[in-house]
Amino acid sequence: MHLPRAATLALMGILAGCANGPDSARNPVIPSAATASHLRPGDNLTVAIIGVPDPSTNSVQVDDQGIISLPYIGPIKASGETTGGLTQSIREAYVVKKIYTTVDISVTVTERYVYVGGEVEKPGRIIWTPDLTAAKAVQAAGGFTLYAKEDKVSVVRNQVLYDVDIKLAQKSPAEDPKLEPGDSIQVARTAF
């Protein structure tokens, strides 16, 4: 008589263990940076100076200190600004320094990157797009190598590390975190 009760308890224990198994696994929610519209170090920009006797188009990159440099006005803070805010700052700098009395400025972001390293076929930087996720970034880097630890991939944003299970992300798109410009992915090597 105790045997069926023991079997029932064992079965309930197994089922309870399954409820906390892989089906309930979750990847961390990675908080967004300020916004994707704010400029960051590493962003490539095109700054067009038009409506003046010597119009020019300048390709610049936001440096590690968040600065760009333009002809006649020198360094300008770009990091943390939107393209509209940077456009206004550049326009004001040219007018205040009396280089031009009126000038039209156009600032556009040409490329932003995400960095993928470790156990992927083609480590390096890949161009960021608004729909880029952790799994897509690994695919864009040629996929995992034979020794990649696919269930513990590190995503670094704003100097904080988050461990993401790419196998889970591939099975459940809701568990595939979107990446932002400047994010870094590092794929660890398995012990085997």
ZIMOJO-V509190 format. One line per field, one symbol per residue. phi: phi as a letter, one per 30 degrees, with the letter a starting at -180 (. if undefined). Layout:
phi = ???
This chain:
phi = .ddddddddddddddddddcdedcdbdddcdddeaddddbejdcbccccbibebdbbccbbddddicbbbeicidbdcdjddddddedddeddddddhdbdbacbbcbdcbbbbcbbidbdbdkcbddbecdcddddddddjidddcdcdcbcdccbhiccbcbcdeddddbedccddcbejdbcbcdcddc
